[in-house]
Amino acid sequence: MTFTDREHALISNTDVLGYVQAKNAERNAQAVAEGWQFWTTMPEDSEFLSEFKNAYDLELMYAIGTYSDVFKDEYCYRPDLDMSGMTLAEVEDRIESI
């Protein structure tokens, strides 16, 4: 597998809770600055986050879920595709292609 620089940075980030807290802080600041009425953040539950060895695994999980949702919105059924061997960049490319 070939990884992008961004993917390598995510793989090397093993502080998953810190990563999530930083991403949530960015989202909250953006929401307040833009006057959003509703937004969501990633869970900061340590039991949930302990399932991920690094930030890459977390982002890959979210990307695969997003792909499934976007695919279903477009084609009215969930994809029948094993994405376990795909990189984050490959999954994100598939999302963009829909």
Sequence and secondary structure as in RCSB ss.txt:
>XXXX:A:sequence
MTFTDREHALISNTDVLGYVQAKNAERNAQAVAEGWQFWTTMPEDSEFLSEFKNAYDLELMYAIGTYSDVFKDEY
CYRPDLDMSGMTLAEVEDRIESI
>XXXX:A:secstr
    HHHHHHHH   HHHHHHHHHHHHHHHHHHHT S        HHHHTT SSHHHHHHHHHHHHHHHHHHHHH
SS      TT  HHHHHHHHHH 
